[in-house]
Amino acid sequence: MNIYGAPAAELKDYTYSEGLTKSGWVWDAKTLDPYIADAQKAMPDSKMLSDPMPDAKERADVIAYLSTLRADAPIVVDDAN
């Protein structure tokens, strides 16, 4: 599952909080940074179970790593030829 660039609350097999489902968020640096810093502060009804990550450099490193996990574009095979 690619996180970076994906809409929040996208997985079909998980019940997300109402706030996250209705947020319209797309996971990018702008949304991930405050959410990783303190999910409960960023989204008060969040179901995210994690300790806050107050260190901005650590968050930037996590976000940079997540941004590298994007899938390659699928190869399209033209069967018509």
Secondary structure, DSSP 8 states (H G I E B T S, - for coil): ---TTSBSS--TTS---HHHHTS--B-SHHHHHHHHH-HHHHSTT----------HHHHHHHHHHHHT----------TT-
